Amino acid sequence: MPIPNTTSFHPSMFLLLGIPGMEDQHIWISIPFCSMYIMALLGNGTILLVVASDKTLHEPMYHFLCILSLTDLVLCSTTLPKMLAIFWFGAQPISFHGCLTQMFFIHAAFATESGVLLAMAFDRFVAICRPLHYSSILSPGVIGKITVACISRSLIVDLPFIILIRRLPFCGHQVISHTYCEHMGIAKLACVNIKINIIYGLTVALLVTGVDVVLIGFSYGFILHAVLHLPTQDAQRKAFSTCGAHVCVILVFYIPAFFSFFTHRFGHWVPPQVHIFVANLYLLVPPVLNPLVYGINTKHIRRRILTVILGNR
């Protein structure tokens, strides 16, 4: 498909190939992706509707859950519609500025979600380890500051990605072998040294996301220590069940993301199809699982959903 190229420095458009080598299977691959996207929209939309309509759920944990649901909707909606358009209609072209916009929202949503997961881990730490001080530690003012910090941090660390891409000349290279635009996928098309892009990308992955992972690990370590000292086995079992589910979702979010980050830089031995599939997992699977694990698995939200469904308001 010929694509106009207004300048050799910045092309007017890029071409997203989808999953190279599997073009004849795009329709079949789109079925599970589309199904999961619908589940993510329904699940996160339900969480937002239930929490917004029930004043008894206006607590710190549910506030963070709403932010998580909004972030999940941004994360999957930034990529899935375009991916499905590629699979169904062959809509591979994407404008240069549209590609940068998609890249920015992907990385910003990911960084925001990482911060929210850290905030939710801290919320559980305070609830289990410092229950008597919960309301004083997580006051409305503190919750607001944490929310602003999560969003501000993501914007601050992601704006340089736009600047670093705009400074690169592409010399007519326009084909991105992927389903969406991400920083390193675009940078690799440049016809100059991209060492600065590589260094900054690794710095963000290790010093921002990596620190979040370490702090989440510490939080759940303290929670585990507190759970082991609960007086009854029933209480321990419930706490283990809840925290175990949270840890599983966190691992599903971070492991594919780090795999994708490091594969771009070091994993030349990884087949491109595997890389693309894994890169899509951390954008789609968490938005599907988070409403189930954090929301519907929560007794108060589950009751509220059942009440709405049964119509007994």
C-alpha positions in Angstrom: 0.0 0.0 0.0 1.7 3.3 -1.1 1.8 5.9 1.7 2.5 9.6 1.0 5.7 10.8 2.6 5.9 14.6 3.0 9.4 14.6 4.4 12.3 12.3 4.8 12.7 13.6 8.4 9.2 12.9 9.7 7.0 10.7 7.5 3.4 11.8 7.2 2.2 8.3 8.1 3.4 5.0 9.5 2.2 1.6 8.5 1.3 -0.9 11.3 1.6 -4.4 10.0 -0.3 -6.2 12.8 1.4 -9.6 13.4 3.9 -10.1 10.5 3.8 -13.6 9.1 0.3 -14.3 10.4 -1.7 -12.0 8.2 -3.9 -14.9 7.0 -4.9 -15.6 10.6 -5.7 -12.0 11.6 -9.5 -12.6 11.5 -9.2 -15.6 13.9 -6.8 -13.9 16.2 -9.2 -10.9 16.4 -12.0 -13.1 18.0 -10.4 -13.6 21.4 -9.0 -10.1 21.4 -12.4 -8.6 20.6 -14.1 -10.7 23.2 -11.6 -9.7 25.9 -12.0 -6.0 25.0 -15.7 -6.3 25.4 -15.3 -8.0 28.8 -12.9 -5.2 29.8 -15.4 -2.5 28.8 -18.2 -4.2 30.6 -16.2 -5.0 33.7 -14.6 -1.7 34.2 -17.7 0.2 33.2 -19.7 -1.8 35.8 -17.2 -1.0 38.6 -17.3 2.8 37.8 -21.1 2.8 37.7 -21.5 0.8 40.9 -19.0 2.9 42.9 -20.3 6.2 41.6 -24.0 5.3 42.4 -23.4 4.0 46.0 -22.2 6.5 48.6 -21.3 3.7 51.0 -18.5 2.8 48.6 -16.8 6.2 48.7 -13.8 4.9 50.6 -10.1 5.0 49.7 -10.0 1.5 48.4 -12.9 2.1 46.0 -11.5 5.5 45.0 -8.3 3.7 43.9 -10.4 1.0 42.2 -12.2 3.7 40.1 -8.9 5.2 39.0 -7.6 1.8 38.1 -10.8 1.1 36.0 -10.4 4.4 34.2 -6.8 3.7 33.5 -7.6 0.2 32.3 -10.2 1.7 29.9 -7.6 4.1 28.5 -5.0 1.4 28.3 -7.0 -1.1 26.2 -9.1 1.5 24.2 -5.9 3.2 23.0 -4.8 0.1 21.2 -7.6 -2.4 20.6 -9.8 -0.4 18.2 -6.9 0.3 15.9 -5.7 -3.3 16.2 -9.1 -4.7 15.3 -9.3 -2.2 12.3 -6.0 -3.7 11.1 -7.2 -7.2 11.5 -10.7 -6.7 10.0 -10.3 -4.0 7.4 -6.5 -3.8 6.7 -6.5 -0.2 8.1 -2.7 -0.2 8.5 -1.8 3.4 8.0 -1.6 5.7 11.0 -0.6 9.4 10.9 2.7 10.4 12.4 1.0 12.5 15.1 -1.6 9.8 15.6 1.2 7.3 16.2 2.8 9.6 18.8 -0.5 10.3 20.5 -1.1 6.5 20.8 2.4 5.9 22.1 2.0 8.7 24.7 -1.3 7.4 26.0 -0.1 3.8 26.2 3.0 4.7 28.2 1.2 7.3 30.4 -1.7 4.8 31.2 0.8 2.1 32.0 2.8 4.4 34.3 -0.4 5.6 36.0 -1.7 2.0 36.5 1.7 1.0 38.0 1.3 3.9 40.5 -2.3 3.0 41.3 -1.3 -0.6 42.0 1.3 0.7 44.4 -1.3 2.9 46.1 -3.7 -0.1 46.4 -0.9 -2.2 47.9 -0.3 0.6 50.4 -4.0 0.8 51.1 -4.1 -3.0 51.9 -1.0 -2.6 54.0 -2.5 0.1 56.2 -5.9 -1.7 56.4 -4.3 -5.0 57.6 -1.2 -3.8 59.5 -2.4 -0.4 60.9 -6.2 -0.8 61.0 -6.7 1.6 63.9 -5.0 4.4 62.0 -6.5 3.7 58.6 -8.8 6.8 58.4 -6.1 9.1 59.7 -3.4 7.9 57.4 -5.6 7.6 54.3 -7.6 10.8 54.8 -9.4 12.4 51.8 -6.6 14.9 51.4 -3.9 12.2 51.3 -6.0 10.2 48.8 -6.2 13.3 46.5 -2.5 13.9 46.7 -1.7 10.3 45.9 -4.0 10.4 42.9 -2.5 13.7 41.6 1.0 12.2 42.2 0.2 9.1 40.1 -1.1 11.1 37.2 1.5 13.8 37.3 4.4 11.3 37.5 3.1 9.5 34.4 2.8 12.7 32.4 6.3 14.0 33.5 8.1 10.8 32.7 6.3 10.2 29.3 6.6 13.7 27.8 10.3 13.1 27.0 9.3 10.1 24.9 7.5 12.5 22.5 10.5 14.8 22.4 13.0 12.0 21.9 10.9 10.6 18.9 10.4 14.0 17.3 14.1 14.7 17.2 14.8 11.6 15.1 15.0 11.5 11.3 13.4 8.5 9.7 14.7 8.8 6.1 11.5 7.4 4.6 11.3 4.4 7.0 7.6 3.9 7.7 6.8 0.3 8.4 6.2 -0.8 12.1 6.0 -4.5 12.6 3.5 -4.3 15.4 -0.1 -3.8 16.2 0.4 -0.4 17.9 2.9 2.4 18.3 5.4 2.1 21.2 8.5 4.1 21.9 11.2 1.6 20.8 9.1 0.3 17.9 9.1 3.8 16.4 12.7 4.7 17.4 14.1 1.6 15.7 12.9 3.1 12.3 15.2 6.1 12.7 18.3 6.3 10.5 20.5 7.7 13.3 21.9 6.4 16.6 19.1 5.9 19.2 21.2 5.4 22.2 19.5 8.2 24.1 16.1 6.6 23.5 17.3 3.3 24.7 18.9 4.7 27.9 15.9 6.8 28.8 13.5 3.9 28.1 15.5 1.6 30.4 15.7 4.3 33.0 12.0 4.7 33.1 11.4 1.0 33.2 13.9 0.4 36.0 13.7 3.6 38.2 9.9 4.2 37.9 8.2 0.9 37.2 10.9 -1.1 38.8 10.7 0.9 42.0 6.9 0.4 42.1 7.4 -3.3 41.8 9.9 -3.3 44.7 7.6 -1.2 46.9 4.6 -3.4 46.1 6.7 -6.4 47.1 7.6 -4.8 50.4 4.0 -3.9 51.1 2.8 -7.5 50.5 5.7 -8.8 52.5 4.5 -6.8 55.5 1.0 -7.9 54.8 2.1 -11.6 54.7 3.9 -11.2 58.0 0.7 -9.7 59.6 -1.5 -12.4 58.1 0.6 -15.1 59.6 -0.1 -13.6 63.0 -3.9 -13.5 62.7 -5.6 -15.4 65.5 -7.7 -17.8 63.4 -7.0 -20.0 60.4 -10.3 -18.8 58.8 -9.1 -15.2 58.9 -5.7 -16.2 57.5 -7.3 -18.1 54.7 -9.5 -15.2 53.7 -6.5 -12.8 53.8 -4.3 -15.2 51.8 -7.1 -15.6 49.2 -7.6 -11.9 48.7 -3.9 -11.0 48.7 -3.0 -14.0 46.5 -5.4 -12.9 43.9 -4.0 -9.4 44.0 -0.5 -10.6 43.6 -1.4 -12.8 40.6 -3.0 -9.8 38.8 0.1 -7.7 39.6 2.4 -10.4 38.1 0.2 -10.6 35.0 0.6 -6.9 34.6 4.3 -6.5 35.2 5.9 -9.7 33.7 4.6 -9.3 30.1 5.4 -5.6 30.3 9.0 -6.1 31.4 9.4 -8.9 28.9 8.3 -6.5 26.1 10.5 -3.7 27.3 13.7 -5.8 27.5 12.9 -7.8 24.3 13.0 -4.6 22.3 16.6 -4.0 23.6 18.1 -7.4 24.2 15.8 -10.1 23.0 16.7 -10.4 19.3 16.3 -14.2 19.6 12.6 -13.9 20.5 10.3 -14.5 17.5 8.5 -11.3 16.5 5.1 -13.0 16.8 5.8 -14.0 20.4 6.9 -10.5 21.2 3.8 -8.9 19.7 1.5 -11.4 21.5 3.1 -10.7 24.9 3.2 -7.0 24.3 -0.6 -7.1 23.8 -1.1 -9.2 26.9 -0.2 -6.4 29.4 -2.5 -4.0 27.7 -5.5 -6.3 27.6 -5.4 -9.0 30.2 -5.1 -6.7 33.3 -8.2 -4.7 32.2 -10.1 -7.9 32.0 -8.9 -9.4 35.3 -8.8 -6.3 37.5 -12.6 -5.8 37.7 -13.0 -9.5 38.6 -10.2 -9.6 41.3 -10.4 -6.2 42.8 -14.1 -5.4 42.2 -16.5 -8.3 41.9 -14.4 -10.3 44.3 -15.1 -7.5 46.9 -18.1 -8.3 49.0 -19.7 -4.9 49.0 -19.4 -4.4 45.2 -20.7 -7.9 44.5 -23.7 -7.2 46.7 -24.4 -3.9 44.9 -24.1 -5.6 41.5 -26.5 -8.3 42.5 -28.9 -5.7 43.8 -28.9 -3.8 40.6 -29.3 -7.0 38.5 -32.2 -8.2 40.7 -33.8 -4.8 40.7 -34.2 -4.7 44.5 -33.0 -1.2 45.2 
